[in-house]
Amino acid sequence: MRILVILIFIISVTFGDIQIHPSLSKGFYLKLSDSAMELTKDKVVYDPTYYVLAYPKGDVPKSKGVCTDVVIRAYRKMGIDLQKEVHEDMAAHFNLYPKNWGRKTTDKNIDHRRVPNLMKFFSRKGESLPITQNPSDYRAGDIVCWNLYGGINHIGIVVEAKNGQGVNMIVHNIGEGQKLEDRLFSYKIIGHYRYK
C-alpha cells in the first residue's frame, strides 16, 4: 500500500505540470461547435442552386451554400459525411422520409440539403430533444430547426458562444452567409437534435 501511495505521488509530481490542449479535452459536441465557428471565417454567398455533386463527400462550391450546408460542412469537419449517411438511410427507408418534392426515389445531390430530410434523419439516427423556451435546454453542438414564415424551414447549430444574458448563440446561413448570431429564439423552433 505504501509503495502505491509513493508511486501515485511520484506520478503526480512528475506529470502535474503537463497541460492538455483544450481542443484535445473537448467532447464531440464542443468540437462540432468549434467546427461551426470556423465556418464563419469563410465568405459564403447564399445560393440555393441545385448542383450535381460528387458522391460521397460531395459539396457545393465553398463560396456558396444555404442553411443546410452549414450543418453538412460542420459535420464533415468532424469526419461525418451527411450526404452519404442521409442518402443511405433514405435509400433503405424512403417511405419514412417527407415527400414534399414529389420524388419517387433518392437524389444524392440534394436530399441531404433539405431541412425536412435532415430533421427526419436526425430524429431516426440521433437524439430528439425537447423543444422549449428554456435557454439551458440548448447546448453547444445541438442542431435546431425553425419554421420562419410561410412554411419555410431553417436549420443551424448551437455553439458555445453566448450572448450577454448567457444564452447560446447559433451559426447558420439565413441569406447572408455563414454567421454567428443571437437568434436561437427568434423563430418558432420545430426540431431540436443531437447527432454523432
C-alpha positions in Angstrom: 0.0 0.0 0.0 2.8 2.4 0.9 4.5 1.7 -2.4 1.3 2.5 -4.3 0.9 5.9 -2.4 4.6 6.7 -3.2 4.1 5.8 -6.9 1.0 8.0 -7.2 2.9 10.8 -5.5 5.8 10.5 -8.0 3.5 10.4 -11.0 1.5 13.4 -9.8 4.7 15.4 -9.1 6.3 14.3 -12.4 3.3 14.9 -14.6 1.4 17.5 -12.6 2.6 20.5 -14.8 1.6 18.9 -18.1 -1.2 20.9 -19.7 -3.6 19.2 -22.1 -4.5 21.5 -25.0 -8.2 22.5 -24.7 -9.1 21.0 -28.1 -7.9 17.6 -27.0 -10.0 17.6 -23.9 -13.2 18.7 -25.6 -16.0 16.3 -26.3 -17.6 15.7 -29.7 -20.3 18.4 -29.4 -17.9 21.1 -28.3 -15.7 20.2 -31.3 -18.8 20.4 -33.5 -19.5 23.8 -32.1 -15.9 24.8 -32.9 -16.2 23.4 -36.4 -19.3 25.6 -37.0 -17.5 28.6 -35.6 -14.6 28.0 -38.1 -17.2 28.2 -41.0 -18.0 31.8 -40.1 -14.5 32.7 -41.4 -15.4 31.7 -44.9 -17.1 34.1 -47.2 -20.2 32.4 -48.5 -23.0 33.7 -50.7 -26.5 32.3 -50.1 -27.2 30.2 -53.1 -29.9 27.5 -53.3 -28.9 26.3 -56.8 -29.2 22.6 -57.5 -25.7 21.2 -58.0 -24.6 17.8 -59.3 -22.3 16.6 -56.6 -19.5 14.0 -56.3 -20.5 11.1 -54.1 -19.6 10.5 -51.4 -18.2 13.7 -49.8 -19.7 16.0 -52.4 -20.2 19.7 -51.7 -21.4 22.8 -53.4 -18.7 25.3 -54.2 -17.0 26.5 -51.0 -18.2 30.1 -51.6 -21.8 29.1 -51.9 -24.4 27.5 -49.7 -27.6 27.5 -47.7 -28.5 26.8 -44.1 -28.2 23.0 -44.5 -24.7 23.4 -45.9 -23.6 24.9 -42.6 -24.6 21.7 -40.8 -23.2 19.5 -43.6 -19.8 21.2 -43.5 -19.5 21.3 -39.8 -20.2 17.6 -39.6 -17.8 16.9 -42.4 -15.0 18.6 -40.4 -15.8 16.0 -37.7 -15.4 13.2 -40.2 -19.1 12.6 -40.8 -20.4 12.7 -44.3 -24.1 13.6 -44.1 -24.5 13.3 -47.8 -23.6 9.6 -47.6 -25.4 9.0 -44.2 -28.7 10.6 -45.3 -28.6 9.0 -48.8 -28.0 5.5 -47.4 -30.8 5.9 -44.8 -33.2 7.3 -47.4 -32.4 4.5 -49.8 -33.2 1.9 -47.2 -36.2 3.7 -45.7 -37.5 6.0 -48.4 -41.1 5.6 -47.3 -40.3 7.2 -43.9 -38.9 10.5 -45.4 -41.0 13.5 -46.4 -42.5 13.5 -49.9 -42.6 17.3 -50.3 -40.8 17.3 -53.6 -42.8 14.6 -55.4 -39.8 12.4 -55.8 -40.2 8.6 -56.1 -36.5 7.8 -55.3 -33.5 9.3 -53.6 -31.3 12.1 -55.1 -27.8 12.1 -53.6 -27.2 15.6 -54.9 -30.0 17.3 -52.9 -31.6 15.1 -50.3 -29.1 15.9 -47.5 -29.5 19.6 -48.3 -33.2 19.7 -47.4 -34.2 20.7 -43.9 -37.2 18.2 -43.6 -34.9 15.3 -44.6 -32.3 16.3 -42.1 -35.0 16.5 -39.4 -36.1 13.0 -40.2 -32.6 11.7 -40.3 -31.6 13.3 -37.0 -34.8 12.0 -35.3 -34.1 8.5 -36.6 -30.3 8.3 -36.1 -29.7 10.8 -33.4 -31.4 12.0 -30.3 -34.6 14.2 -30.5 -34.5 16.7 -27.6 -37.4 18.7 -26.1 -38.4 21.9 -27.7 -38.6 24.5 -25.0 -38.1 28.2 -24.5 -35.6 27.5 -21.7 -32.1 28.5 -22.8 -30.4 26.0 -20.6 -32.0 23.2 -22.6 -29.9 24.1 -25.6 -26.2 23.2 -25.5 -23.3 23.6 -27.8 -23.4 21.1 -30.7 -27.2 20.9 -30.7 -29.0 21.1 -34.1 -32.0 23.3 -34.1 -34.7 23.7 -36.8 -37.1 26.6 -37.1 -40.2 27.5 -39.2 -39.5 31.0 -40.4 -42.7 32.0 -42.3 -44.9 30.6 -45.0 -43.7 27.1 -44.3 -40.0 27.9 -44.9 -37.8 25.7 -42.7 -34.4 26.6 -41.4 -31.5 24.8 -39.6 -28.5 25.8 -37.6 -26.0 24.7 -34.9 -26.0 25.9 -31.3 -22.4 27.0 -30.4 -20.5 27.6 -27.2 -20.5 31.4 -27.6 -23.2 33.1 -25.5 -24.9 36.4 -25.6 -24.9 39.0 -22.7 -27.7 37.1 -21.0 -25.8 33.7 -21.1 -27.9 32.3 -24.0 -26.0 30.2 -26.5 -25.8 31.7 -30.0 -26.1 29.9 -33.3 -24.2 29.5 -36.5 -26.4 29.4 -39.6 -26.9 30.8 -43.1 -30.2 32.7 -43.4 -29.3 34.6 -46.5 -26.2 36.5 -45.6 -23.6 33.7 -45.4 -22.4 31.5 -42.6 -22.7 33.7 -39.5 -22.7 33.7 -35.7 -25.9 35.3 -34.4 -28.0 35.6 -31.3 -31.1 34.1 -33.0 -31.9 30.9 -31.0 -35.4 32.1 -30.0 -36.0 34.4 -33.0 -38.3 31.9 -34.8 -40.6 29.1 -33.9 -38.4 26.1 -33.1 -39.7 22.9 -34.7 -36.8 20.5 -34.1 -34.0 20.0 -31.6 -31.4 17.2 -32.0 -28.0 15.8 -31.1 -26.2 13.5 -33.5 -22.8 11.9 -33.7 
